[in-house]
């Protein structure tokens, strides 16, 4: 865990001077010395080799120093730095696992909803009554989902679509775990009431 | 394998369909600000809605939460150690050198530019060398010239001629003479300081005055008189001292100056 708390005045001054274009090299060096070991460890801890971790850490500092003019102090510098590192990690992870991610899941279901595009063409062998039944069920689900309060829908999405744990959902939405559980319980009740028993039985 | 009629799959598919409508990803600074709860309620709602539909941004936020929030179990505690111990100072310096070369790439020097730079440096060095050599040559030339000592005249008081010494010695003065050393040898008894010396040109004008002089231990006065103050003819030099009612002439000297053209080499 990286120690949280107020940033020290020296770091704040270095960031401000960098944003103003003053003493660029010495201030960059100061920030680099302060955080490079942490950023490198961030990548090592996510399974990258030592060499890849160093490359990604350097890419992180590259982005931060090049974008520091646009840093608006909306967050602390430290959080921004690690958000950039996390962003790089996600991009790298997606790049490395693109084929793995795309392959198995696409062909299982046809997506539902008005805005969705089909991921898999409907089987030509499906019986016309079966296809009509599926279409009706998808439309009913879309209607029922639209009726759910926004936060309840978000909890449902994070749970069912993103497979997050309760505490992760609580962290993402910044609500308590009890609220997460209550939302899921109520969402299940509502969908079951609207659509029948089988729609309230998703796997927790 | 789940079938298309599985309600859970249908729900999941519906949610993924919503994900396709996800807008632009918030930049990392916005995710960090959301994590630190620094956004306004409206801004936070926008980020929240995006997170619910975007696994990538959610994952980024969860990374920040794992880094900065309190760990739930002891397994996370090891991450609190300072990672500085994993890197030696030399490793960190080497990493900075690589980073520095990425951030501040040195300007490429083309062969032509390198040649021009070398030529300019050589030219500058040659010019400096020439200036120094010229200055040295001039100094040596000047020092090698014979140095003429300024003329020196020993003056006895007028009317007190000694044997072998004219009362008004003649001084042949070259036109380029800048100064003349004159030694006044008064015969009068000298005591306190406060003597003045006046140089009076042949036309009667006082052309030079020395004030408040003290005689040397030998009882004489040594004066450096500019050549320009000595005109052709007999000049008078008066040694005076302060007395009641004005200045009293202690001794009078005469100097006969003959300006002559410089001798032919």
Interface residues (C-beta under 8 A of the other chain):
Chain A: X1 X2 X3 X4 X25 X28 X29 X32 X33 X36 X37 X38 X40 X41 X42 X45 X54 X57 X58 X61 X62 X65 X66 X71 X72 X74 X75 X76 X79 X80 X82 X83 X84 X85 X86 X87 X89 X90 X94 X108 X109 X110 X111 X112 X113 X115 X116 X117 X119 X134 X137 X138 X141 X142 X145 X150 X151 X153 X154 X156 X157 X158 X160 X161 X162 X164 X167 X168 X171 X172 X173 X174 X191 X195 X198 X199 X201 X202 X203
Chain B: X1 X2 X4 X5 X7 X8 X9 X10 X11 X12 X13 X14 X15 X16 X17 X18 X19 X20 X21 X28 X29 X30 X31 X32 X33 X35 X36 X37 X38 X39 X44 X45 X48 X49 X51 X52 X53 X55 X56 X58 X59 X60 X61 X62 X63 X64 X65 X66 X67 X68 X69 X70 X71 X72 X76 X77 X79 X80 X82 X83 X84 X86 X87 X92 X95 X96 X98 X99 X100 X102 X103 X104
